[in-house]
């Protein structure tokens, strides 16, 4: 969960626990990793465990240990409160090798009614879409964001695995992707290969994870326009504690937003003030 979901997650966990105390509830994500004690404390016992850091492997091990929750509490990468209300945080795991993780199987989403109208993206044309990430981590260390601590430096799926994933989605009838990657533009070659693969598989796309205005250039903008992109989130955020205005590079690149807009790519932004 993200920080803005803290109270709603706690409320939901309490409600579930009140209805069925036997259901184990596990929280994870950047906020849960950064503020494990506060989340567990506020849940008043409703949240049993928190996964600290990357959770793909840890959560699988937690599920395998059930119903023995005492065994789950011994796993690396988990946190919980002891009987005295003190935080116990076990050692974090190493970064996950992305090549060992399974690709997203579209059959897991067959129960979702279609067509879908995206509620967090641009446009209201019913389409079959999925949120997805082809990379994790970020090269930045912005003071308002926990992503580099949560996921480490930028790591990406191989081109062959991405091609397999896109083929699986296309064969299952998917038309559109909503990218949630934190750091799409740092590796320009990788991003350009993504756009090429989207075109090859006939998939339109939107970006909801955010792209750095500072890293845009003419070639990237032209490639984005040519790639059936519908919308891009380009936040204008201070990068360091002392920053109060966008960087000089960001200001110089504002012209690219007009190029995208004129080409029909919906571009939206936000500003983060404070840390």
C-alpha positions in Angstrom: 0.0 0.0 0.0 0.9 3.6 -0.5 1.0 6.2 2.2 -2.3 7.7 1.1 -4.0 4.3 1.8 -2.8 4.0 5.4 -6.1 4.7 7.1 -8.3 3.0 4.6 -6.1 -0.1 4.8 -6.2 -0.2 8.6 -10.0 0.3 8.5 -10.5 -2.5 6.0 -8.2 -4.9 8.0 -10.1 -4.2 11.2 -13.4 -4.9 9.5 -12.2 -8.2 8.0 -10.7 -9.3 11.3 -13.9 -8.5 13.2 -15.8 -10.7 10.8 -13.3 -13.6 10.7 -10.5 -13.5 13.2 -8.8 -16.5 11.6 -8.0 -14.8 8.3 -4.4 -13.8 8.2 -3.8 -10.3 6.9 -0.4 -9.3 5.4 0.6 -5.8 4.3 3.4 -4.8 2.0 4.7 -2.1 -0.2 6.7 1.1 0.2 4.6 2.6 3.0 4.5 -0.6 5.0 8.2 -1.0 4.6 9.0 2.5 5.7 6.5 2.8 8.5 6.0 -0.8 9.7 5.5 0.0 13.4 3.0 2.8 12.8 0.9 0.6 10.5 0.9 -2.4 12.8 0.2 -0.1 15.8 -2.8 1.6 14.2 -4.3 -1.7 13.0 -4.6 -2.8 16.7 -3.8 -6.4 15.9 -5.7 -6.6 12.6 -2.6 -6.8 10.5 -0.6 -9.9 11.4 2.5 -9.5 9.3 4.2 -6.9 7.2 6.5 -7.9 4.3 9.5 -5.6 4.4 10.9 -4.8 1.0 10.3 -6.9 -2.1 7.6 -9.4 -1.5 7.3 -11.7 -4.5 9.3 -14.6 -2.8 8.5 -13.7 0.9 4.7 -13.8 0.4 4.9 -17.1 -1.3 6.8 -18.5 1.7 4.3 -17.0 4.1 1.4 -18.7 2.2 3.4 -22.0 2.2 3.8 -21.8 6.0 0.1 -21.4 6.8 -1.7 -22.2 9.0 1.5 -22.1 11.2 1.9 -18.3 11.7 4.7 -18.9 14.2 6.8 -20.3 11.3 5.9 -17.3 9.1 7.2 -14.9 11.8 10.7 -16.5 11.5 11.0 -15.8 7.8 13.5 -13.2 6.5 11.7 -10.1 5.2 8.8 -9.9 7.7 7.9 -7.6 10.5 5.4 -7.9 13.3 4.6 -6.7 16.9 5.5 -8.9 19.8 3.2 -9.5 22.8 4.5 -6.3 24.4 3.8 -4.2 21.3 7.4 -3.9 20.2 8.4 -4.0 16.6 10.3 -7.1 15.5 11.8 -6.7 12.0 13.6 -9.6 10.5 16.5 -9.3 8.1 15.5 -8.0 4.7 16.0 -10.2 1.6 18.4 -9.5 -1.2 16.9 -7.9 -4.4 14.8 -10.4 -6.4 16.3 -11.7 -9.6 13.6 -10.6 -12.0 14.4 -13.4 -14.4 13.2 -16.0 -11.8 9.7 -14.5 -11.5 6.8 -15.8 -13.5 5.3 -13.7 -16.2 1.8 -12.3 -15.7 -0.7 -15.1 -16.7 -3.8 -13.5 -18.3 -5.8 -16.5 -17.2 -5.6 -15.2 -13.6 -7.7 -12.2 -14.8 -10.4 -14.0 -16.8 -13.0 -13.3 -14.1 -12.8 -9.6 -14.6 -15.8 -8.4 -16.5 -15.2 -6.9 -19.9 -15.1 -4.4 -21.5 -13.1 -2.3 -19.0 -13.3 1.4 -18.7 -10.1 2.7 -17.1 -10.8 4.8 -14.0 -7.2 6.0 -13.4 -6.1 6.8 -16.9 -7.0 9.0 -19.8 -10.0 8.3 -22.0 -13.2 6.4 -21.5 -13.2 4.0 -24.5 -13.9 0.5 -23.2 -10.8 -1.6 -23.7 -9.1 -4.6 -22.3 -6.1 -3.3 -20.4 -3.8 -4.2 -17.5 -1.4 -2.3 -15.3 2.1 -3.6 -15.7 5.7 -3.0 -14.9 8.7 -4.0 -17.0 11.3 -2.6 -14.6 11.6 -2.0 -10.9 13.7 0.4 -8.8 15.0 3.9 -9.6 18.3 5.6 -10.1 17.1 8.7 -8.3 17.1 9.4 -4.6 14.3 12.1 -4.3 13.5 12.9 -0.7 9.8 12.4 -1.0 10.0 8.9 -2.6 10.9 5.5 -1.0 11.2 3.6 -4.2 15.0 3.2 -4.3 15.0 1.9 -0.7 12.1 -0.4 -1.5 13.3 -1.7 -4.8 16.9 -0.6 -5.1 18.5 0.7 -8.3 16.9 0.3 -11.7 16.5 -3.3 -12.9 14.7 -4.4 -16.0 13.3 -7.5 -17.6 15.1 -8.8 -20.6 13.7 -8.0 -24.1 12.9 -11.7 -24.7 10.8 -11.9 -21.5 9.0 -8.7 -22.4 8.2 -10.0 -25.9 6.9 -13.2 -24.3 4.7 -11.2 -21.9 3.3 -9.0 -24.7 2.5 -12.0 -26.8 0.6 -13.7 -23.9 -1.4 -10.5 -23.3 -2.2 -10.0 -27.0 -3.3 -13.6 -27.5 -5.6 -13.2 -24.5 -7.3 -10.2 -26.1 -5.6 -7.3 -24.4 -5.4 -4.0 -26.3 -3.7 -1.6 -23.9 -1.0 -1.4 -21.2 -0.8 1.1 -18.3 2.9 1.3 -17.3 3.6 1.8 -13.6 7.5 1.8 -13.9 9.2 4.3 -11.7 12.2 5.0 -13.9 11.4 4.5 -17.6 13.8 7.0 -19.2 17.1 6.4 -17.4 18.0 3.6 -19.9 17.0 5.2 -23.2 17.9 2.0 -25.2 15.6 -0.1 -23.0 12.7 2.4 -23.3 13.1 2.6 -27.1 13.0 -1.2 -27.3 9.8 -1.2 -25.2 8.1 1.2 -27.7 9.2 -1.0 -30.6 7.8 -4.1 -29.0 4.5 -2.4 -28.2 4.2 -1.6 -31.9 5.2 -5.0 -33.0 2.4 -6.6 -30.9 -0.2 -4.0 -31.7 -0.6 -2.6 -28.1 -1.4 1.0 -27.2 -0.1 2.3 -23.9 -0.3 4.9 -21.2 2.1 5.8 -18.5 0.9 6.2 -14.9 4.2 5.7 -13.1 5.8 9.0 -14.2 8.5 10.0 -16.6 11.3 12.5 -15.9 10.9 15.7 -17.8 14.6 16.3 -17.5 15.4 13.2 -19.5 13.2 13.8 -22.5 14.8 14.6 -25.8 13.6 15.1 -29.5 14.2 11.4 -30.3 12.2 10.1 -27.4 9.3 12.5 -28.0 9.1 11.5 -31.6 9.2 7.8 -30.6 6.5 8.3 -28.0 4.2 10.0 -30.5 4.8 7.3 -33.0 4.0 4.5 -30.6 0.2 4.7 -30.0 0.7 6.4 -26.6 -2.4 7.9 -25.2 -1.2 9.6 -22.0 1.9 10.3 -20.0 2.4 11.4 -16.4 5.3 13.8 -16.2 5.6 15.1 -12.6 7.4 18.4 -12.0 8.9 17.7 -8.6 11.9 19.1 -6.6 14.7 16.6 -6.6 16.6 17.6 -3.5 15.7 19.2 -0.1 16.9 22.6 -1.2 14.9 22.6 -4.4 11.9 24.9 -4.5 11.5 25.1 -8.3 11.9 22.6 -11.1 15.4 22.0 -12.3 16.9 24.0 -15.2 16.8 20.9 -17.4 13.1 20.4 -16.6 12.3 24.1 -17.5 14.2 23.7 -20.7 12.2 20.6 -21.6 8.8 22.1 -21.0 8.6 22.6 -24.8 8.3 18.9 -25.3 5.0 18.9 -23.4 3.5 21.1 -26.1 4.9 18.7 -28.8 3.2 15.8 -27.1 -0.1 17.7 -26.6 -0.2 18.9 -30.3 0.3 15.2 -31.4 -2.7 14.1 -29.3 -0.8 12.6 -26.4 -2.6 13.6 -23.2 0.1 14.8 -20.8 -0.6 15.5 -17.1 1.6 16.5 -14.2 1.8 17.2 -10.5 4.0 19.0 -8.1 5.3 17.8 -4.8 6.2 20.4 -2.2 7.7 19.5 1.1 9.5 16.3 2.0 
